[in-house]
Amino acid sequence: MTVTIALEPPRQADVVRLLELSDAYAASLYPADSNHMVDISSLEKPEVSFFVARNGDGTIGCCALVEAGDGTAEIKRMFVDEAARGLKLGRRLMETILERGDALRLSAIRLETGIYQPEAIGLYRSYGFVEIEAFGNYRPDPLSIFMEKRLS
């Protein structure tokens, strides 16, 4: 299997399908007020680096890095299609995000994830993300974990 990860526009039918799968997955785990998804128009802004993972013609994962304008950025919409789980695609997406963070000379990358996603939490911790207080426009939420990785 040859997997590629590249910067691409999010408004593509196969990517929209993946984002819809991501929405359904999050909705199955959390109530609406604890779901902090961004819509596709938010992913098209100039401060967003949107990455798509493909296996041949198939879209199997995505993630976005959203610059906050203060030297930090947030990971949004990281998702791997269920059919591609177990292929270490989450690790490849994380490495892509961190490389982009270095290229943008960011001081930190932050994220919000849910408490019912132990695989995601473990992935983030394995890359040096540590828990922090709610940041940006987030409010403390017992179903959310906020994390940050400082970059050199």
N, C-alpha and C positions, 0 to 999 in steps of 0.2 A: 504494500500500500504506500503510495506516494502522497503525503499530505503537504499542502502548501498553505502558508499563512501570509496574507498580503493586505495592505491598506486598500479598502474598496468603499464605494458609497453604500450606505445601508439600504437605500430604496431600490431593491431588486427583489423579484418575486420569491426566489429561493431563500433570501435573507429574511424577508418579511415572514415567511413560513416558520423559519427558525425562531424569530422573535415571538411569534404567536405561541409556539411550543414552550418557550421560556415563560411567557405570561401565564399560560395554563398551569405549568409546573409550580410557579410561585403562588398562584391562586389556590392550588390544592394544599399548600402548606400554611399559608398565612391569610388573615383577614385583610380586606382592601386597605384599611388605614395603616397596616404594617407592611404594605408592598410599596417599595420606593423605586419602581421602574420609571425610566424615561421613555418618552414616545419617539417615534422615528424622526419627527422634525427636529427634536432636540439633538439627535445623533448626527444631523446634517450640518451643524454649526461649525464655523471655522476652527474653533478651539477643541474640536473632537477628532481624535485619531481612531478610526473604526477599522478593526481587523476582522477578516473573514478567513476561516479555515476550510479548505476544500480537499476532498479526496476525489481526484479526477473531476467529474462534473458535479459531484454531490457536495452540498454545503453541510458541513458537520459541526461547525462551531463558530463562535464570534465573541468579541469583547471590544470595549471602547475605553479609551483613556481621555477623560474630560479635564482640560486645564482650567484651574480656578482663577487664574490671573494674578496669583500671589506667589508663584513659584512652586505650587503644589498642583496635584491633579488627583482625580478620583477614577477608580475602575468602575465601570458600569456595564451592564448587560453581558457579563461573562456567562456563556452557556455552551454546553457540549450536548449535541444530539444524543439521545439515549442509545441509538444504534452504534455510536462511536465511543461510548464510555469504556474505560479499561485500556485505551490506546495511549494513555499518557498525554492526551491532547491538552488537558488543563495545564500541565507543566509547560508545554510548548507555547501556549497562549500567555502564561505568566512570564516566560522568558522574553517573549516578544514585547509585552507591556513594559517590562523593566528596561529592556534595551531602548525602547522609545523614550522612557523617562530620562535615561542617561543622555540620549541625543538632545532632548529638550532642556537639559541641565536643570531638572526639577530638584528641589530639596527634599520632597517627600511625595509618596503616593499613598492615598487613603482609600478606604472602601467601607461600605456597609453591607453586611450579609445577615442572613437569618440564623437563629439558633438551631433550627431543624435541618441544617445542612452541614453535618459533621465532616463530610469529604471536602467541601469547599474550605471550611475553617482549617482543617488539617493542611490543605494545600497552601493556604496563605501563611500559616505559621511556619511551614517548612521553608518558605522563602523569606523569613525574618520579619513578617508582619506581627505587630504586637497590639493588644487591645488599648484603645484610647476612649476618651469621652466622646459623646456625640459632637459632630463638627458641622460647619456650614449651616445649612437650613434644617438639619435634622434635629429632632427632639429626642430625648431619651425614650427608649421603647424596650420593654422587657423581652420582646421577640427579636431584637436587633443586637448585633455585635458590630462595633466600629473598630477598625484597625488601621494601622499606619506602618509604613516602612520608610525610614529615613534613607536618603540616597547621598552618596559621597560627592 
